[in-house]
Amino acid sequence: MNDHNLKPAKPGEVRNPNGKPKGTRNRSTIARRVLGLLVKDGLPDVTINALRSMYGDKVDEMTLEEAVTLVQVGDAIAGKRRAIAYKVVLDSAYGLPKQQLEHTGEDGGAILIDDVSRLSTDELKRRLSELKKGRDE
């Protein structure tokens, strides 16, 4: 493990002086751009012809996202399970759906939190020391 990366940077210290070059696109931007291409501009002729045989000439005006979605829906109806790549592309382009998490304490009850604002400095130091010991063990 590289402990250097686990320590906070000191004031004025620059860990990555060059940083990310300006104008560099992230994966999400690239994925959205590719999905926005028209089928006729983004797929090989063999694939376009296969899509035309299934969906007609309207394929020529579809975006890749529309065509891939159409194929995925067809696969789902046919009972095929090939949606993983599609999910990965969409997650890259638009992010993961929000997930709700339930946070509960013991036996589904409330999470109990100590009000440390009323503790003395000595008591806070003692508790901090206990936490550090537990972490180091």
Backbone hydrogen bonds, N-H to C=O, Kabsch-Sander energy under -0.5 kcal/mol:
donor,donor_aa,acceptor,acceptor_aa,energy
3,D,1,M,-1.0
5,N,2,N,-1.1
6,L,3,D,-1.1
7,K,3,D,-0.7
7,K,4,H,-0.8
13,E,10,K,-2.6
15,R,13,E,-0.6
24,T,21,P,-1.7
30,I,26,N,-2.1
31,A,27,R,-2.8
32,R,28,S,-2.4
33,R,29,T,-2.1
34,V,30,I,-2.6
35,L,31,A,-2.6
36,G,32,R,-1.3
37,L,33,R,-0.5
37,L,34,V,-1.4
39,V,62,M,-2.8
41,D,38,L,-1.4
42,G,38,L,-1.2
42,G,39,V,-0.8
43,L,39,V,-1.5
48,I,44,P,-2.3
49,N,45,D,-2.9
50,A,46,V,-1.8
51,L,47,T,-2.5
52,R,48,I,-2.7
53,S,49,N,-2.1
54,M,50,A,-1.0
55,Y,51,L,-3.3
56,G,52,R,-2.5
58,K,55,Y,-0.5
59,V,56,G,-1.4
60,D,57,D,-1.8
61,E,58,K,-1.1
62,M,59,V,-1.4
64,L,37,L,-2.6
65,E,35,L,-2.3
67,A,63,T,-2.4
68,V,64,L,-3.1
69,T,65,E,-2.2
70,L,66,E,-2.4
71,V,67,A,-2.4
72,Q,68,V,-2.7
73,V,69,T,-2.6
74,G,70,L,-2.2
75,D,71,V,-2.6
76,A,72,Q,-2.5
77,I,73,V,-2.4
78,A,74,G,-2.0
79,G,76,A,-1.0
80,K,75,D,-2.8
82,R,80,K,-0.6
87,K,83,A,-2.7
88,V,84,I,-2.4
89,V,85,A,-2.3
90,L,86,Y,-2.5
91,D,87,K,-2.8
92,S,88,V,-2.1
93,A,89,V,-2.2
94,Y,90,L,-3.1
95,G,91,D,-1.8
103,H,101,L,-0.6
104,T,102,E,-0.6
105,G,109,G,-4.0
108,G,105,G,-1.6
109,G,106,E,-1.9
112,L,110,A,-0.6
116,V,114,D,-1.2
118,R,115,D,-0.9
119,L,116,V,-1.3
124,L,120,S,-2.3
125,K,121,T,-2.4
126,R,122,D,-2.3
127,R,123,E,-2.3
128,L,124,L,-2.4
129,S,125,K,-2.4
130,E,126,R,-2.0
131,L,127,R,-2.3
132,K,128,L,-2.3
133,K,129,S,-2.2
134,G,130,E,-2.3
135,R,131,L,-2.0
136,D,132,K,-2.1
137,E,133,K,-1.2
